[in-house]
Amino acid sequence: MSTGRQPNRFPVVVVIHGGFWHQRYGLELGRPLAADLAAHGVSAFTVEYRRIDGGGGWPETGDDVLAAIDALDSDVITLGHSAGGHLAVWAAARHPRVLGAVAQAGVLDFLAHPQVTRRAGELLGGTPDEVPERYADASPAALLPIAKPLVLVHGEDDEDVPVEQSIGFAEAAGAELVVLPGVSHLDLITPGTSAWVTCRSAALRLARETAR
């Protein structure tokens, strides 16, 4: 009789909160999403990471996400909103146990839009000219190809992250793109909205399709 622990049949869903990597936003943003995912039949955890002015920056912020995945000791699907979408896709590129990712209004190309580059500079500690190696390591667009299923969900009326972030990345990566008309930035993380149901369904589908 085997005494070893049996692997989960389905990957765990790891919820990564957004907030442009700033200290004023924490994992409380992800708790309702993890609870709703768990209510629909998967194990789900929201994870924390060091943020700007809280010991974070690069590579510390990314390292914390990888360490959280290590601690779960399971295959995972990452689900992240805004800056969390960045970390969800970045972790898919970096961690072998991330089997797929869902980005909700993800910050995916640090060089594509001035307002995104400015925010990324806060995380990375400089401009693309000053710290090019950090942009090459941290921006998902610089890590292509990523040979895992990626689903990009973005509201057409997003006021914080341009929808073109997801459109351009999907074209470059061959990722699945879902653009939702009339949907704003926070609709994607509001349980009960059709926008959140779209994100939840994508995560549950990836968990089912990648089960091994």
ZAVOGU-29642 format. One record per residue (C-alpha): residue number from 1; x, y, z. Coordinates in Angstrom, 3 decimals. Layout:
N
+-----+----------+----------+----------+
:   i :        X :        Y :        Z :
+-----+----------+----------+----------+
: NUM :        X :        Y :        Z :
...
+-----+----------+----------+----------+
***
This chain:
212
+-----+----------+----------+----------+
:   i :        X :        Y :        Z :
+-----+----------+----------+----------+
:   1 :    0.000 :    0.000 :    0.000 :
:   2 :    1.356 :    3.398 :   -0.933 :
:   3 :    1.834 :    5.856 :    1.893 :
:   4 :    2.678 :    8.794 :   -0.345 :
:   5 :    0.354 :   11.715 :   -0.808 :
:   6 :   -1.809 :   11.407 :   -3.903 :
:   7 :   -1.725 :   14.310 :   -6.326 :
:   8 :   -4.804 :   16.456 :   -6.841 :
:   9 :   -6.869 :   15.395 :   -9.826 :
:  10 :   -7.407 :   19.018 :  -10.833 :
:  11 :   -4.929 :   21.871 :  -10.566 :
:  12 :   -5.357 :   24.400 :   -7.797 :
:  13 :   -6.425 :   27.876 :   -8.939 :
:  14 :   -4.112 :   30.568 :   -7.579 :
:  15 :   -5.724 :   34.007 :   -7.449 :
:  16 :   -3.288 :   36.928 :   -7.714 :
:  17 :   -4.650 :   40.360 :   -6.836 :
:  18 :   -3.929 :   43.558 :   -8.703 :
:  19 :   -3.461 :   47.172 :   -7.692 :
:  20 :   -0.470 :   48.136 :   -9.863 :
:  21 :    1.855 :   46.412 :   -7.385 :
:  22 :    1.191 :   49.073 :   -4.728 :
:  23 :    1.081 :   48.541 :   -0.984 :
:  24 :   -2.411 :   49.962 :   -0.536 :
:  25 :   -3.962 :   46.972 :   -2.315 :
:  26 :   -3.779 :   43.493 :   -0.798 :
:  27 :   -5.046 :   39.956 :   -1.061 :
:  28 :   -8.462 :   40.974 :    0.250 :
:  29 :   -9.212 :   41.828 :   -3.395 :
:  30 :   -8.835 :   38.155 :   -4.311 :
:  31 :  -10.633 :   36.502 :   -1.410 :
:  32 :  -14.181 :   36.746 :   -2.854 :
:  33 :  -12.922 :   35.304 :   -6.144 :
:  34 :  -11.199 :   32.369 :   -4.454 :
:  35 :  -14.329 :   31.690 :   -2.395 :
:  36 :  -16.497 :   31.672 :   -5.502 :
:  37 :  -14.103 :   29.375 :   -7.341 :
:  38 :  -14.117 :   26.988 :   -4.366 :
:  39 :  -17.915 :   27.038 :   -4.392 :
:  40 :  -17.698 :   25.811 :   -7.993 :
:  41 :  -15.619 :   22.764 :   -7.210 :
:  42 :  -11.907 :   23.602 :   -7.269 :
:  43 :   -9.343 :   24.310 :   -4.595 :
:  44 :   -8.471 :   27.991 :   -4.762 :
:  45 :   -6.047 :   30.201 :   -2.868 :
:  46 :   -5.313 :   33.901 :   -3.017 :
:  47 :   -1.639 :   34.692 :   -2.498 :
:  48 :    0.211 :   37.760 :   -1.305 :
:  49 :    3.447 :   39.315 :   -2.496 :
:  50 :    5.687 :   42.166 :   -1.445 :
:  51 :    4.700 :   45.376 :   -3.148 :
:  52 :    6.132 :   48.823 :   -3.866 :
:  53 :    7.117 :   50.547 :   -0.601 :
:  54 :    6.546 :   47.291 :    1.258 :
:  55 :    9.778 :   45.463 :    0.508 :
:  56 :    8.730 :   44.685 :   -3.043 :
:  57 :   10.113 :   45.669 :   -6.416 :
:  58 :   11.863 :   43.461 :   -8.920 :
:  59 :   12.673 :   40.617 :   -8.628 :
:  60 :   11.230 :   40.361 :   -5.089 :
:  61 :    7.596 :   40.710 :   -6.170 :
:  62 :    7.881 :   37.973 :   -8.768 :
:  63 :    9.923 :   35.767 :   -6.459 :
:  64 :    7.132 :   35.884 :   -3.864 :
:  65 :    4.574 :   34.598 :   -6.365 :
:  66 :    6.841 :   31.728 :   -7.384 :
:  67 :    7.454 :   30.902 :   -3.713 :
:  68 :    3.705 :   30.822 :   -3.042 :
:  69 :    3.225 :   28.360 :   -5.895 :
:  70 :    6.080 :   26.249 :   -4.535 :
:  71 :    4.391 :   26.158 :   -1.126 :
:  72 :    1.182 :   24.701 :   -2.579 :
:  73 :    2.999 :   21.631 :   -3.898 :
:  74 :    0.435 :   21.182 :   -6.667 :
:  75 :   -0.072 :   21.939 :  -10.328 :
:  76 :   -1.842 :   25.270 :  -10.617 :
:  77 :   -3.801 :   27.546 :  -12.893 :
:  78 :   -3.064 :   31.200 :  -12.213 :
:  79 :   -5.818 :   33.812 :  -12.335 :
:  80 :   -4.841 :   37.439 :  -11.929 :
:  81 :   -6.347 :   40.895 :  -12.325 :
:  82 :   -4.478 :   43.921 :  -13.698 :
:  83 :   -0.990 :   43.762 :  -12.141 :
:  84 :   -2.019 :   40.325 :  -10.903 :
:  85 :   -2.683 :   39.426 :  -14.522 :
:  86 :    0.906 :   40.362 :  -15.248 :
:  87 :    2.088 :   38.052 :  -12.463 :
:  88 :   -0.269 :   35.255 :  -13.526 :
:  89 :    1.099 :   35.162 :  -17.074 :
:  90 :    4.674 :   35.811 :  -15.924 :
:  91 :    4.433 :   32.838 :  -13.539 :
:  92 :    3.143 :   30.682 :  -16.396 :
:  93 :    6.349 :   31.505 :  -18.256 :
:  94 :    8.593 :   30.918 :  -15.229 :
:  95 :    7.150 :   28.086 :  -13.129 :
:  96 :    6.845 :   24.504 :  -14.457 :
:  97 :    3.811 :   23.725 :  -12.302 :
:  98 :    1.731 :   26.553 :  -13.725 :
:  99 :   -0.230 :   24.755 :  -16.426 :
: 100 :   -2.141 :   27.757 :  -17.741 :
: 101 :   -3.200 :   31.289 :  -16.876 :
: 102 :   -6.191 :   33.609 :  -17.039 :
: 103 :   -5.373 :   37.323 :  -17.160 :
: 104 :   -8.163 :   39.733 :  -16.251 :
: 105 :   -7.275 :   43.104 :  -17.786 :
: 106 :   -3.661 :   42.032 :  -17.517 :
: 107 :   -0.668 :   44.353 :  -17.693 :
: 108 :    1.169 :   42.295 :  -20.289 :
: 109 :    3.484 :   44.535 :  -22.302 :
: 110 :    5.491 :   47.034 :  -20.298 :
: 111 :    6.640 :   48.894 :  -23.403 :
: 112 :    3.399 :   49.181 :  -25.348 :
: 113 :    1.664 :   52.155 :  -23.666 :
: 114 :    3.198 :   55.155 :  -21.874 :
: 115 :    0.934 :   54.900 :  -18.818 :
: 116 :    1.819 :   51.211 :  -18.458 :
: 117 :    5.540 :   51.879 :  -18.874 :
: 118 :    5.355 :   54.566 :  -16.186 :
: 119 :    3.657 :   52.159 :  -13.742 :
: 120 :    6.070 :   49.374 :  -14.606 :
: 121 :    8.940 :   51.744 :  -13.901 :
: 122 :    7.716 :   52.061 :  -10.315 :
: 123 :    7.898 :   48.278 :   -9.923 :
: 124 :   11.179 :   47.811 :  -11.747 :
: 125 :   12.994 :   50.810 :  -10.304 :
: 126 :   13.757 :   52.674 :  -13.509 :
: 127 :   12.968 :   53.328 :  -17.142 :
: 128 :   13.544 :   50.853 :  -19.979 :
: 129 :   16.794 :   52.660 :  -20.782 :
: 130 :   17.967 :   52.559 :  -17.162 :
: 131 :   17.152 :   48.925 :  -16.279 :
: 132 :   16.538 :   47.117 :  -19.604 :
: 133 :   17.379 :   43.732 :  -18.090 :
: 134 :   14.479 :   44.047 :  -15.621 :
: 135 :   12.012 :   44.827 :  -18.395 :
: 136 :   13.298 :   41.805 :  -20.321 :
: 137 :   12.804 :   39.599 :  -17.256 :
: 138 :    9.482 :   40.980 :  -15.995 :
: 139 :    7.361 :   41.899 :  -19.027 :
: 140 :    5.340 :   38.918 :  -20.302 :
: 141 :    5.614 :   40.250 :  -23.859 :
: 142 :    9.394 :   39.846 :  -23.614 :
: 143 :    9.051 :   36.184 :  -22.581 :
: 144 :    7.172 :   34.876 :  -25.615 :
: 145 :    6.606 :   32.204 :  -26.667 :
: 146 :    4.843 :   30.800 :  -23.602 :
: 147 :    3.873 :   27.230 :  -24.429 :
: 148 :    0.859 :   27.022 :  -22.123 :
: 149 :   -2.811 :   27.908 :  -22.577 :
: 150 :   -3.484 :   31.569 :  -21.845 :
: 151 :   -6.890 :   33.234 :  -21.713 :
: 152 :   -6.995 :   37.044 :  -21.752 :
: 153 :  -10.252 :   38.638 :  -20.596 :
: 154 :  -10.512 :   42.415 :  -20.925 :
: 155 :  -13.332 :   44.941 :  -20.725 :
: 156 :  -13.748 :   47.168 :  -23.733 :
: 157 :  -14.416 :   50.140 :  -21.419 :
: 158 :  -11.430 :   49.554 :  -19.125 :
: 159 :  -10.359 :   52.897 :  -17.718 :
: 160 :   -7.083 :   51.751 :  -16.099 :
: 161 :   -5.415 :   49.220 :  -18.409 :
: 162 :   -5.868 :   49.757 :  -22.156 :
: 163 :   -7.731 :   46.882 :  -23.799 :
: 164 :   -5.014 :   47.032 :  -26.462 :
: 165 :   -2.678 :   45.439 :  -23.894 :
: 166 :   -4.612 :   42.187 :  -24.240 :
: 167 :   -5.348 :   42.566 :  -27.951 :
: 168 :   -1.693 :   43.062 :  -28.879 :
: 169 :   -0.451 :   40.325 :  -26.574 :
: 170 :   -3.016 :   37.854 :  -27.874 :
: 171 :   -1.907 :   38.513 :  -31.436 :
: 172 :    1.752 :   38.030 :  -30.542 :
: 173 :    1.242 :   35.014 :  -28.280 :
: 174 :   -1.588 :   33.189 :  -30.026 :
: 175 :   -3.517 :   33.420 :  -26.752 :
: 176 :   -7.287 :   33.196 :  -26.433 :
: 177 :   -8.796 :   36.687 :  -26.248 :
: 178 :  -12.182 :   37.635 :  -24.804 :
: 179 :  -13.103 :   41.325 :  -25.103 :
: 180 :  -16.268 :   42.198 :  -23.177 :
: 181 :  -18.291 :   45.196 :  -24.425 :
: 182 :  -19.455 :   47.645 :  -21.790 :
: 183 :  -17.198 :   46.167 :  -19.099 :
: 184 :  -14.894 :   48.286 :  -16.923 :
: 185 :  -11.762 :   47.453 :  -14.959 :
: 186 :  -13.346 :   46.352 :  -11.683 :
: 187 :  -16.299 :   44.495 :  -13.204 :
: 188 :  -13.937 :   41.580 :  -13.831 :
: 189 :  -13.391 :   41.025 :  -10.098 :
: 190 :  -16.957 :   41.606 :   -8.926 :
: 191 :  -18.706 :   38.302 :   -8.146 :
: 192 :  -22.206 :   38.246 :   -9.528 :
: 193 :  -21.324 :   40.103 :  -12.719 :
: 194 :  -21.319 :   38.369 :  -16.070 :
: 195 :  -17.733 :   39.608 :  -16.493 :
: 196 :  -16.588 :   37.652 :  -13.443 :
: 197 :  -18.517 :   34.579 :  -14.597 :
: 198 :  -16.549 :   34.723 :  -17.856 :
: 199 :  -13.265 :   34.787 :  -15.915 :
: 200 :  -14.354 :   32.028 :  -13.542 :
: 201 :  -15.477 :   29.827 :  -16.421 :
: 202 :  -12.119 :   30.284 :  -18.146 :
: 203 :  -10.217 :   29.260 :  -15.018 :
: 204 :  -12.433 :   26.232 :  -14.416 :
: 205 :  -12.065 :   25.191 :  -18.060 :
: 206 :   -8.277 :   25.402 :  -17.941 :
: 207 :   -8.254 :   23.431 :  -14.686 :
: 208 :  -10.350 :   20.712 :  -16.297 :
: 209 :   -8.456 :   20.633 :  -19.572 :
: 210 :   -5.011 :   20.499 :  -17.976 :
: 211 :   -5.849 :   17.909 :  -15.290 :
: 212 :   -3.256 :   15.167 :  -15.229 :
+-----+----------+----------+----------+
***
